[in-house]
Amino acid sequence: MTNFVGVYYNPILIAICTDLFIVVKTASLLVRLQLTKLDYFSMHLQLIKSRVLPALLLILLASCSTKQAPESTIQTAPLSDIEEIAVDSATISAEQHIALAQTLDANTAIGELLIATKLFYQQQNYPKALWLADKIIPLMDEQVAHNIQEKVQLVLIKASSLQQLGFYDASHVQLNQLEQYAINNKITLSASYYRLLSAVFQEENQPIPALNAELSAFSSTQTSLQNQQQIESIWHNFLRLSQWQLNLLALDKAPDSEGWVKLTAVANKFGGNQAQMLYHLGIWQKKFKLHPANVIAKQLTEHKVIPKNIENIAVILPLSGKQNSSGLAVQQGILASFANDETKSLHFIDSNTVNWYGLTNSFSTLKIDYVIGPLLKSNVDKYISHTSAHTQSQNDYMLNASSDLFDINKADESLDNSNSNQDKSTAYITAIDSESAIQSYLQTSTNANAIDTLLLNIPAKASLTSQHTVLSMRPEDEARQAAATLSRQHYQHPIVLSQKNIVSKRIAQAFVKQWQLITGDTIEVVYYDTGAQMQDNIKASLFVDNSKLRIDTLKSRLNQNIKAQTRNRRDIDMIYLVGTPDQTRLVKPYIEVNISPFADLIPIFASSRSHSTQSDYSSNSDLQGLTFTEIPWLLTGEQNAALAELSQELWPKRSDGLSRLFAMGYDSYQLIDKIPLMQQAPYLQHWGQTGVLKLGDNNILTRSLLWGVYQRNKVVSIAME
């Protein structure tokens, strides 16, 4: 039997090695296909699996052989972390370990295959490591003491290899299954698991769980292996979070998160004032003496930010025409914030009458240090285009050309030196053949005259440069914040009710995308119009119309009057409402009327579009319990009280939309001194009237809004994060 086994299985093992080599070619195909099932290799390797797996099983069951197995030159020790893999491949290769497995009993053969898998992984041969790990795991006997740990490590190898090959979704599935396996077997997950999990969440653009996993990874790493690079990576990821994200992360209570969150809060609030920063850092260091973030605290004490001297500010707004009311509201906010500051001068420019071509020359004449605006999206594109380095160089060229054209002395000289000019023109023509001359002509000159600008809208087409910062009131921002916050409230089946207009649809879709990103679930969106159609749409979304139809059918069959109550669908546990204040006043009570009396009320949340400061709060009974996001300026308890009183006195009938623009203008003036500091200290935030502002990616300021709720005929602010 021994000879038979030795002769018969040799070709099969050769086939195994050949099949493993084929995987390298298969991986590129799998990447293109972007499969989503758990076993990404099973579809294309079904034939291989049908031949090889039985062969492996037969090999491992060949314990009836009387042949003595040679000792392996490498002993496999129980490992719990893929970073601990240290296999010496100098004497025996992975392929030789596979060949050696044919002569061994089952348990020892698995050991050799384990070593081969680890060698493939160590050599960054991820397709082979993935394939072999996938085939070994089902063959491992968990009754053997160390096999559970080995199985964990093989799953980590699979998850890591999948990430290296670009299959993050599949890696996430493996990690989720490993988490459940660890819970069932009471295994403590390793730093490698959390690092891989953090990478998955980063790929999915989920910064909060990614940072939680990174904190767990650092905490699980041996103290001797912890280093400053890991600490700085954690700090960098904390700096990326908006205020509302920090609030959510604080609730998760990841390892050492309290110290990190409080250090971030100190930096966010006092980063622009060195004296206050040092004072509060000292308090933090006394409380968290042994915290790993002390390395960062020391860096913060040594980091100094230098304010920028700004004296002349140009403000570009629509001060005439159809949009003048918007421009005037922003202007009034800027003037309220300016408060006759003697250190600065304001120069207002009407975007409807400005000469865009001569704008840079006007800035030069006025010695402008900073620009606020434009407000309208189309004008933002114009501004960027006409103040770009390339445009400035063209304008300078045209001005110089014009001055030469009308210079009498130079004209006379041109008549006397016609031969010289002819030589010059010949030289210009010959320069066409010079690549360096052409590149020099085409290359955009350095924009030495570029002026830092706080744009009040995001450009539609033009690209932002380092000189541009954007303060935008994008409605999508609050929808993302709402979705992230509400997804943690244990709601499983929300729906979105949205008006049928452009802005409302943008908010609704932003909410749906963010919810799906975080939970993986798709939300139903119901769009409604005004009037009777609104009622029909809401009834349909709650399945009340189906219930009424069943009642009517039953009545007709029984041919008699019966008492019946319509029932709403019971799978909806939350509604996110997007609509104007007037529509919200109609929709919310209509939803409640159509909820069965024996069913629980469905909580309703809304965007800021549903809230109005102009309504009579004594008549807000229809809105009781409605919770919504809002800027501080429109929440009485959070706004600047003195400024609010002055604003109410001067503009008592200002609309909510114009009030938001007023707050935007107020913040924009405050920001021109803050933005240069934010650029030096990314952790710095600004607590403004439009929200907590932070400099995000692409120099766009992100906003964290507050939450309000209608209670007892008034609006109060509440903590949701």
Buried (B, 14 or more C-beta within 10 A) or exposed (E): EEEEBBEEBEEBBEBBBEBBEBBEEBBEEBEEEEBEEEEBBEEBBEEBBEEBEEBBEBBBEBEEBEBEBEEBEBEBEEBBBBBEBEBEBEEBBBBBBBBBBBBBBBEBBBBBBBBBBBBBBBBEBBBBBBBBBBBBBEBBEEEEEEBBBBBBBBBBBBBBBBBBBBBBBBBBBBBEBBBEBBEEEEBEBBBBBBBBBBBBBBBBEBBBBBBBBBBBBBBBBEEEEBEEEBBEBBBEBBBBBBBBBBBBBBEEEBBBBBBBBBBBBBBBBBBBBEEEBEEBBEEBBEEBEEBBBBEBBEEBBEBEBEEBEBEBBBBBBBBEEEBBEBBBBBBBBBBBBBEEEEEBBBBBBBBBEBEBEEBBBBBEEBEBBBBBBBBBBEBBBBBBBBBBBEBBBEBBEEEEEEEEEEEEEEEEEEEEEEEEEEEEEEEEEEEEEEEEEEEEEEEEEEBEBBBBBBBBBBBEEBEBBEBBBBBBBBBBBBBBBBBBBBBBEEBEEBBBBBBBEEBBBBBBBBBBBBBBBBBEEEBEBBBBEEEEEBBEBBBEBBBBBBBBEEBEEEEEEEEEEEEEEBBBBEEBBBBBBBBBBEBBBBBBBBBBEBBBEEEEEBBBBBBBBBBBBEBEBEEBEBBBEBBBBBBBBBBBEBBBEEBBEEBEEEBEEBBBEBBBBBBBBBBBBBBBBBBBBBBBBBBBBBBBBBBBBBBBEEBBBBBBBBBBBBBEEEBEBEEBB
